[in-house]
Amino acid sequence: MVAMLLTVLALAVIQLALALHVRNTVLDAASEGARFAALAGAAPDAGALRTRELITTAVGAAYATEIEQLRVERKGVELARVTVRAALPVLGLLGPPGSLEVSGHAAVETIE
């Protein structure tokens, strides 16, 4: 009985660590994509492509399906924003699609 309880507890901790790893990896990829999109002379979809490449390499292509890149203005500063919607792994790597949404922001470079 105690062994079964300890096994369930250990599996729950491992699942939590996996979910946090996926979240942190996707968040870091979104931030890196936003920085890449904010470079002077960057292509219009450069940030989304970079984000997709990083996520696919790190955790798999299934987590890189919904990536959106925008340019927004906040308090007079133009920002590049990359938003990723992915499944949060609840059971192994399976989870409800779109349950994890993260965004990365970076100030857009200008050359004058």
C-alpha positions in Angstrom: 0.0 0.0 0.0 2.8 2.4 0.9 4.8 1.5 -2.1 1.9 2.2 -4.4 1.3 5.6 -2.8 5.0 6.5 -3.1 4.9 5.4 -6.8 1.9 7.6 -7.5 3.6 10.5 -5.7 6.8 10.0 -7.7 4.9 9.9 -11.0 3.0 13.0 -10.1 6.2 14.9 -9.4 7.8 13.7 -12.7 4.6 14.8 -14.6 4.8 18.2 -12.9 8.5 18.6 -13.8 7.6 17.6 -17.5 4.8 20.2 -17.6 7.1 22.9 -16.2 9.9 22.0 -18.7 7.5 22.2 -21.6 6.1 25.6 -20.4 9.6 27.1 -19.8 10.9 25.8 -23.1 8.0 27.2 -25.1 8.2 30.5 -23.2 12.0 30.8 -23.9 11.4 30.0 -27.6 8.7 32.7 -27.8 11.0 35.3 -26.2 13.9 34.4 -28.5 11.5 34.6 -31.5 10.4 38.1 -30.4 14.0 39.2 -30.1 14.8 37.8 -33.5 11.7 39.6 -35.0 12.8 42.9 -33.4 16.1 43.0 -35.2 16.5 45.8 -37.7 15.8 44.5 -41.2 14.2 41.2 -40.1 11.7 39.5 -42.4 8.0 39.9 -41.5 7.7 36.3 -40.2 11.2 35.8 -39.0 10.2 35.6 -35.3 7.6 33.0 -35.8 9.9 30.8 -37.9 12.7 31.0 -35.4 10.2 30.2 -32.6 8.9 27.2 -34.5 12.4 25.9 -35.2 13.4 26.2 -31.5 10.3 24.5 -30.2 10.5 21.7 -32.8 14.1 21.0 -31.8 13.5 21.1 -28.1 10.2 19.4 -27.4 8.7 18.4 -30.8 6.7 19.7 -33.7 3.3 19.1 -32.0 4.0 22.0 -29.7 4.8 24.4 -32.5 1.5 24.5 -34.4 -0.1 27.8 -33.2 2.5 30.6 -33.4 1.5 34.2 -34.0 3.8 37.2 -34.6 2.6 40.8 -34.2 4.0 44.3 -33.9 2.3 46.3 -31.2 2.9 49.7 -29.7 2.9 50.2 -26.0 3.6 53.6 -24.4 5.1 54.9 -27.6 7.5 52.0 -28.1 7.1 49.5 -30.9 7.3 45.9 -29.7 7.6 42.6 -31.5 5.4 40.0 -29.8 5.4 36.3 -30.5 2.5 34.3 -28.9 2.5 30.5 -28.8 -0.5 28.3 -27.9 0.3 24.7 -27.2 -1.0 21.7 -25.2 0.0 21.6 -21.6 1.1 18.0 -20.9 -1.2 16.5 -18.3 -0.7 12.7 -19.0 2.8 12.1 -20.4 3.1 14.4 -23.3 -0.7 14.5 -23.9 -2.9 17.4 -22.9 -5.7 19.6 -24.0 -4.7 21.6 -27.1 -4.4 25.4 -26.6 -4.3 25.1 -22.8 -0.9 26.8 -22.6 -0.5 30.3 -24.0 2.8 32.2 -23.6 4.1 35.4 -25.2 7.5 36.9 -25.7 8.1 40.7 -26.3 11.1 42.7 -27.5 11.6 46.4 -28.5 12.0 46.8 -32.2 15.3 48.1 -33.4 15.4 51.1 -35.8 18.2 52.5 -37.8 18.2 56.2 -38.4 
